[in-house]
Amino acid sequence: MTGYSVAWEALHLQARVYDELERNAKEARDELRAAFDRDRKTLGNDEYGAELAKNLPGIERRIFDDLKTYIDELERVASGLNVNARNYEAVERPPAKRN
């Protein structure tokens, strides 16, 4: 065979790594959301607290939008790795040859 070969099992393993990264990122997002919800009311009544309270919704939105983008990308990579692994496996191990 010319060209290159792919160890489809390794692609599945790497997909699981990305799945775990996605789970960790979702857990961190949820913990961060809980912290914002819990601590939002403790900003204080001084000018610094008032300024932060005014800017906090935009700050939170950017943080959680970026986290969503990151989580979506992790999911996309894991899915792509699994699709490629299945495609390579289908060529190397057609259904009739599988046990």
N, CA, C and O of each residue as an XYZ file, in Angstrom:
396
protein
N       0.845     -1.174      0.000
C       0.000      0.000      0.000
C       0.893      1.240      0.000
O       1.846      1.323      0.774
N       0.591      2.171     -0.843
C       1.357      3.416     -0.876
C       0.605      4.486     -0.116
O      -0.572      4.317      0.201
N       1.267      5.570      0.172
C       0.617      6.662      0.889
C       0.875      6.565      2.373
O       2.022      6.481      2.814
N      -0.179      6.576      3.126
C      -0.035      6.543      4.572
C      -1.091      5.625      5.152
O      -2.048      5.244      4.478
N      -0.905      5.287      6.386
C      -1.898      4.466      7.069
C      -2.337      5.190      8.336
O      -1.647      6.059      8.869
N      -3.494      4.796      8.779
C      -4.062      5.420      9.971
C      -4.455      4.326     10.952
O      -5.089      3.341     10.574
N      -4.088      4.499     12.170
C      -4.520      3.587     13.225
C      -5.851      4.111     13.758
O      -5.887      4.988     14.621
N      -6.936      3.563     13.232
C      -8.254      4.079     13.597
C      -8.508      3.972     15.096
O      -9.239      4.786     15.660
N      -7.906      2.969     15.747
C      -8.066      2.845     17.194
C      -7.507      4.075     17.912
O      -8.065      4.537     18.907
N      -6.396      4.594     17.386
C      -5.783      5.784     17.985
C      -6.684      7.006     17.813
O      -6.728      7.879     18.680
N      -7.394      7.061     16.703
C      -8.328      8.177     16.495
C      -9.448      8.122     17.527
O      -9.839      9.149     18.081
N      -9.961      6.927     17.782
C     -10.991      6.783     18.827
C     -10.448      7.186     20.198
O     -11.139      7.846     20.973
N      -9.219      6.790     20.494
C      -8.610      7.161     21.779
C      -8.482      8.674     21.915
O      -8.787      9.237     22.967
N      -8.034      9.322     20.856
C      -7.897     10.781     20.895
C      -9.259     11.462     21.010
O      -9.385     12.492     21.672
N     -10.273     10.891     20.368
C     -11.624     11.443     20.499
C     -12.067     11.413     21.960
O     -12.705     12.350     22.441
N     -11.728     10.337     22.657
C     -12.085     10.254     24.080
C     -11.357     11.318     24.902
O     -11.905     11.836     25.875
N     -10.131     11.641     24.513
C      -9.398     12.714     25.189
C     -10.162     14.029     25.027
O     -10.333     14.772     25.994
N     -10.620     14.314     23.811
C     -11.375     15.545     23.575
C     -12.728     15.516     24.286
O     -13.198     16.547     24.767
N     -13.355     14.340     24.354
C     -14.608     14.218     25.111
C     -14.382     14.578     26.576
O     -15.204     15.262     27.186
N     -13.273     14.119     27.134
C     -12.955     14.416     28.537
C     -12.664     15.911     28.718
O     -13.094     16.515     29.700
N     -11.938     16.499     27.775
C     -11.690     17.940     27.836
C     -13.009     18.711     27.787
O     -13.183     19.705     28.492
N     -13.926     18.247     26.952
C     -15.241     18.897     26.853
C     -16.005     18.785     28.170
O     -16.585     19.763     28.642
N     -16.003     17.586     28.762
C     -16.680     17.414     30.058
C     -16.075     18.335     31.119
O     -16.800     18.957     31.895
N     -14.741     18.419     31.147
C     -14.072     19.291     32.121
C     -14.427     20.751     31.884
O     -14.666     21.493     32.836
N     -14.464     21.164     30.637
C     -14.793     22.557     30.313
C     -16.236     22.868     30.711
O     -16.519     23.952     31.222
N     -17.143     21.927     30.481
C     -18.547     22.139     30.873
C     -18.675     22.237     32.392
O     -19.435     23.056     32.910
N     -17.932     21.401     33.088
C     -17.954     21.449     34.550
C     -17.414     22.792     35.055
O     -17.988     23.399     35.959
N     -16.316     23.243     34.469
C     -15.745     24.541     34.858
C     -16.715     25.669     34.546
O     -16.875     26.593     35.343
N     -17.370     25.596     33.373
C     -18.361     26.618     33.006
C     -19.484     26.655     34.036
O     -19.885     27.727     34.490
N     -19.990     25.477     34.404
C     -21.102     25.421     35.353
C     -20.691     25.949     36.733
O     -21.465     26.641     37.394
N     -19.472     25.618     37.160
C     -18.981     26.126     38.439
C     -18.788     27.643     38.403
O     -19.075     28.340     39.376
N     -18.301     28.137     37.275
C     -18.109     29.576     37.128
C     -19.452     30.295     37.113
O     -19.603     31.355     37.719
N     -20.431     29.710     36.415
C     -21.777     30.304     36.392
C     -22.335     30.368     37.808
O     -22.902     31.386     38.204
N     -22.182     29.301     38.565
C     -22.669     29.281     39.951
C     -21.961     30.338     40.788
O     -22.593     30.990     41.619
N     -20.665     30.516     40.582
C     -19.908     31.527     41.341
C     -20.398     32.931     40.994
O     -20.582     33.759     41.885
N     -20.610     33.205     39.704
C     -21.144     34.514     39.328
C     -22.511     34.727     39.957
O     -22.783     35.792     40.511
N     -23.373     33.721     39.876
C     -24.723     33.853     40.440
C     -24.673     34.060     41.947
O     -25.441     34.850     42.497
N     -23.776     33.354     42.606
C     -23.656     33.446     44.063
C     -23.064     34.792     44.496
O     -23.539     35.407     45.451
N     -22.034     35.240     43.794
C     -21.267     36.392     44.260
C     -21.689     37.725     43.653
O     -21.190     38.774     44.060
N     -22.583     37.697     42.704
C     -23.002     38.928     42.036
C     -23.543     39.953     43.028
O     -23.357     41.157     42.851
N     -24.196     39.482     44.046
C     -24.842     40.380     45.007
C     -23.878     40.937     46.052
O     -24.285     41.730     46.902
N     -22.619     40.540     46.003
C     -21.661     40.969     47.026
C     -20.688     42.016     46.508
O     -19.592     42.158     47.050
N     -21.065     42.745     45.478
C     -20.152     43.709     44.872
C     -19.948     44.952     45.725
O     -18.975     45.684     45.543
N     -20.841     45.185     46.629
C     -20.694     46.365     47.487
C     -21.461     47.551     46.945
O     -21.907     47.552     45.798
N     -21.608     48.551     47.778
C     -22.395     49.736     47.416
C     -21.529     50.946     47.133
O     -22.044     52.058     47.013
N     -20.222     50.751     47.025
C     -19.360     51.890     46.731
C     -19.279     52.099     45.212
O     -19.906     51.372     44.441
N     -18.506     53.091     44.804
C     -18.429     53.412     43.376
C     -17.785     52.285     42.569
O     -18.126     52.092     41.401
N     -16.861     51.540     43.175
C     -16.220     50.428     42.468
C     -17.210     49.285     42.244
O     -17.276     48.701     41.162
N     -17.968     48.985     43.280
C     -18.992     47.945     43.170
C     -20.049     48.325     42.151
O     -20.500     47.484     41.373
N     -20.445     49.588     42.154
C     -21.453     50.053     41.197
C     -20.935     49.965     39.767
O     -21.664     49.557     38.863
N     -19.685     50.345     39.563
C     -19.094     50.278     38.218
C     -18.982     48.824     37.749
O     -19.300     48.508     36.602
N     -18.532     47.957     38.635
C     -18.420     46.542     38.279
C     -19.799     45.953     37.991
O     -19.963     45.192     37.038
N     -20.782     46.299     38.806
C     -22.141     45.812     38.580
C     -22.658     46.254     37.212
O     -23.371     45.510     36.539
N     -22.296     47.456     36.815
C     -22.724     47.971     35.510
C     -22.055     47.203     34.362
O     -22.685     46.941     33.338
N     -20.789     46.847     34.536
C     -20.034     46.178     33.474
C     -20.124     44.655     33.505
O     -19.800     43.988     32.523
N     -20.562     44.115     34.628
C     -20.553     42.668     34.806
C     -21.369     41.894     33.770
O     -20.890     40.864     33.297
N     -22.550     42.321     33.396
C     -23.292     41.541     32.394
C     -22.520     41.359     31.082
O     -22.531     40.270     30.508
N     -21.868     42.388     30.617
C     -21.072     42.280     29.392
C     -19.856     41.388     29.572
O     -19.503     40.621     28.676
N     -19.221     41.488     30.721
C     -18.059     40.646     31.027
C     -18.479     39.179     31.049
O     -17.838     38.325     30.436
N     -19.559     38.905     31.764
C     -20.062     37.529     31.840
C     -20.423     37.007     30.452
O     -20.069     35.882     30.100
N     -21.113     37.805     29.679
C     -21.536     37.390     28.331
C     -20.324     36.986     27.488
O     -20.342     35.952     26.821
N     -19.279     37.803     27.522
C     -18.071     37.491     26.743
C     -17.411     36.208     27.233
O     -16.994     35.372     26.432
N     -17.318     36.057     28.542
C     -16.706     34.850     29.108
C     -17.474     33.609     28.670
O     -16.881     32.643     28.189
N     -18.791     33.636     28.837
C     -19.582     32.445     28.544
C     -19.753     32.214     27.041
O     -19.910     31.072     26.607
N     -19.723     33.270     26.254
C     -19.707     33.087     24.791
C     -18.413     32.411     24.361
O     -18.431     31.509     23.523
N     -17.293     32.840     24.928
C     -16.003     32.225     24.599
C     -15.940     30.775     25.072
O     -15.413     29.916     24.365
N     -16.466     30.502     26.249
C     -16.503     29.123     26.733
C     -17.361     28.248     25.819
O     -17.000     27.106     25.532
N     -18.483     28.776     25.367
C     -19.345     28.022     24.449
C     -18.603     27.714     23.158
O     -18.674     26.593     22.655
N     -17.895     28.694     22.621
C     -17.116     28.483     21.399
C     -16.080     27.387     21.616
O     -15.911     26.513     20.765
N     -15.393     27.428     22.740
C     -14.373     26.428     23.068
C     -14.991     25.035     23.204
O     -14.479     24.066     22.643
N     -16.079     24.941     23.940
C     -16.748     23.654     24.144
C     -17.265     23.101     22.819
O     -17.123     21.910     22.544
N     -17.859     23.954     22.006
C     -18.345     23.517     20.689
C     -17.204     22.992     19.831
O     -17.372     22.004     19.116
N     -16.056     23.633     19.891
C     -14.904     23.202     19.101
C     -14.372     21.853     19.604
O     -14.008     20.996     18.798
N     -14.326     21.663     20.901
C     -13.909     20.365     21.438
C     -14.847     19.259     20.957
O     -14.404     18.178     20.569
N     -16.136     19.544     20.989
C     -17.121     18.565     20.523
C     -16.943     18.282     19.030
O     -17.035     17.132     18.602
N     -16.692     19.317     18.246
C     -16.509     19.160     16.798
C     -15.282     18.299     16.501
O     -15.331     17.424     15.637
N     -14.192     18.542     17.210
C     -12.972     17.766     16.992
C     -13.194     16.300     17.372
O     -12.809     15.404     16.620
N     -13.808     16.047     18.526
C     -14.070     14.669     18.954
C     -14.955     13.951     17.945
O     -14.698     12.800     17.590
N     -15.983     14.624     17.492
C     -16.891     14.032     16.511
C     -16.162     13.716     15.207
O     -16.339     12.640     14.637
N     -15.345     14.653     14.740
C     -14.585     14.441     13.513
C     -13.613     13.283     13.634
O     -13.462     12.498     12.697
N     -12.955     13.170     14.771
C     -12.034     12.050     14.987
C     -12.780     10.719     14.953
O     -12.299      9.750     14.365
N     -13.950     10.672     15.580
C     -14.733      9.438     15.575
C     -15.233      9.080     14.183
O     -15.214      7.911     13.798
N     -15.676     10.065     13.435
C     -16.134      9.813     12.054
C     -14.982      9.273     11.219
O     -15.146      8.288     10.499
N     -13.830      9.903     11.309
C     -12.665      9.425     10.553
C     -12.262      8.019     10.987
O     -11.932      7.178     10.151
N     -12.290      7.769     12.277
C     -11.939      6.437     12.778
C     -12.886      5.384     12.209
O     -12.444      4.322     11.770
N     -14.194      5.676     12.217
C     -15.166      4.724     11.675
C     -14.945      4.501     10.181
O     -15.071      3.378      9.693
N     -14.614      5.570      9.457
C     -14.367      5.433      8.019
C     -13.148      4.552      7.752
O     -13.204      3.663      6.902
N     -12.058      4.786      8.464
C     -10.862      3.961      8.274
C     -11.116      2.529      8.723
O     -10.654      1.585      8.082
N     -11.842      2.364      9.813
C     -12.143      1.012     10.289
C     -12.993      0.263      9.262
O     -12.775     -0.926      9.031
N     -13.948      0.939      8.654
C     -14.807      0.295      7.657
C     -14.002     -0.230      6.471
O     -14.338     -1.269      5.903
N     -12.943      0.485      6.098
C     -12.096      0.042      4.995
C     -11.242     -1.150      5.418
O     -11.117     -2.128      4.680
N     -10.665     -1.063      6.594
C      -9.771     -2.130      7.066
C     -10.527     -3.351      7.575
O     -10.046     -4.479      7.471
N     -11.689     -3.120      8.114
C     -12.478     -4.217      8.685
C     -13.920     -4.120      8.207
O     -14.798     -3.704      8.963
N     -14.170     -4.501      6.961
C     -15.555     -4.463      6.482
C     -16.466     -5.270      7.417
O     -16.001     -6.201      8.075
N     -17.739     -4.927      7.482
C     -18.644     -5.605      8.414
C     -18.609     -7.134      8.339
O     -18.766     -7.796      9.365
N     -18.409     -7.700      7.168
C     -18.369     -9.157      7.023
C     -17.155     -9.761      7.713
O     -17.187    -10.936      8.080
N     -16.082     -8.991      7.902
C     -14.857     -9.497      8.518
C     -14.810     -9.272     10.026
O     -13.922     -9.792     10.701
N     -15.738     -8.519     10.549
C     -15.725     -8.213     11.989
C     -16.261     -9.399     12.790
O     -17.133    -10.138     12.335
N     -15.727     -9.552     13.964
C     -16.208    -10.631     14.857
C     -17.184    -10.084     15.841
O     -17.701    -10.825     16.675
